[in-house]
Amino acid sequence: MTVTAGDDVLRRQIFESAAVVETVDSYGCAPRADRRVARPTAQGGLKSVGEVTGVSVCRYSIRGLPIAPTGGPEDIRYARLQASSRLTGTAADHLLRDLLAAPPGVGPTFSDPRRCTPEPSPDPGHDFLILRVQGTDHAQDVLYRYDGCRHNGTDDGSTLRQLTAGTARQLFVGVHQLNVSHPALDMFLIGTPPPVR
């Protein structure tokens, strides 16, 4: 663990507060997640959660894990928690509104043979988010895939929706700011590159 705070007292407080997460952290994020799960359990989908009371943002990755004994990274089943946070109030309302407003289906999709394995091989990507939406009626997990070729998008167990700039700009900030390129997000967070001359 590295803490880059310039204040010695603050740095010591952060180190002393560190602990191993056994089941879930203070935001409700588990220390690892199965990236082969096709869909989250449907609790009625996002439209039925009622008034949103909060959204836990759990970011997972297999980057840095040793290669699976059976082959390559695609064989690694469990990803580790990289960062977690919680949205409440108007920030949670805004995110839920934008998630529901996203076009149905999957996307963006890619077919670059240098990066994408041919169909029908699995396409879970290395990184993903689990959004734990808490509402007045019930909670609903949302899988937010952004690191694959064919299965990018959100899934609330009931409806598949495409990724949008609106949701990406709300999620990939602060502790979730990305330091690796993801084609599905780069166009939303950075913009479309100009044509090469």
Phi, psi and omega in degrees: 000136178238131177239122186258014179297139180281342182273118182300319181295314179298317180299317179295319178298319180295314180298319182289339180273350182293138179209159177285132178272116182273311183245294175219155178274187185293345178262357181092014181265130178285152182293340176211159182220144179281112183278356178270355178298122184292316183215149174290159178296130180280122175249016184116353179080173183296329182294343186250010183285346185085211179282127183288134178253343178175159177226119173272131181252115183244116182255129184238153178205152170256001179298136181089351177278151177295154179299141179297146183299336182271355181164247187247191182301331181296342180272349179287125186271316187254130178260151180266147175295125180260324181197155177215154179202177180220135175255139177223174175059222184294330179296317178292318178301314182298316180297314180299317178301315182290325176298316181289333182276351182295146179299147179291158178104197178243158177147162002288154179243158183222157179224019180299114184296340178286336184245331188254131176283151181292153174298152000260029182298155181297151184224055184281346184072174180269331188233149176197167175245150163242121177261121180258098184272120177257130180231171180291337180265319178189173177260154178213125174280144176234125176273127183242097182264131182221006187240012179255193179254319187244347188240027177290146179140187179247153180215118179258019181085345179241320186225136172268134178226153181283158173288149178225160177298323182300314180287320181299319182290336177277331187267320189266061178228167177058231183294344181261007179298132187273144176241012178231143179287135175229108184308323182293335181256334184305318182292333178278321186268332182249322182111163179288128180294149178292159179296146178284133180252000000 
